[in-house]
């Protein structure tokens, strides 16, 4: 191989993160996500949706702290190892991180991210919110208006179901 062969291997070894990162973090998950969409199982959908949520969080972190991360030369290697841990089914890292960190924060937020001003009677607080809201709507607008609202919602849902048929049930996987 000589000097040129050694140089090629040296360049590849020094830039493995640049070469492998797009494959590991984008190409493989994209392929698996498309494959998951085409299956009827929801388990693989959850795995890849979870991965994309975590990958988005990593990207936001990286964009936010880009100047700080420049000071850590091993960041790209650490990110590659972390993304491999998230992606590879053997480790199931995306599910672990989501289940132990993201989901508890989302399900029981300590900090309110969105401020919504509350007005009297704006939000129904009884346990049967749907029934209370329907009763209030009937009281304010009458039963005929409620029946028209239900009929319109039914028509719209039928239209959506018939026009958004992207996947065919008879397709062989």
Residue pairs with C-beta under 8 A, 6 or more apart in sequence:
12 19
16 80
17 76
17 77
17 79
17 80
18 76
20 80
21 76
21 79
21 80
21 83
24 80
24 83
24 84
24 87
25 55
25 83
25 87
28 87
29 48
29 51
29 52
29 55
29 87
32 44
32 47
32 48
33 48
33 52
35 44
36 44
36 45
36 47
36 48
37 45
37 167
38 167
38 171
38 173
39 173
46 95
47 89
47 92
47 94
47 95
50 94
50 95
50 98
51 86
51 87
51 94
53 98
53 102
54 86
54 94
54 97
54 98
54 102
55 83
55 86
57 102
58 79
58 82
58 83
62 69
62 79
69 75
72 78
82 93
84 91
85 91
85 93
86 93
86 94
86 97
87 93
87 94
121 136
124 132
124 133
124 136
126 132
134 146
137 145
137 146
137 149
138 145
138 146
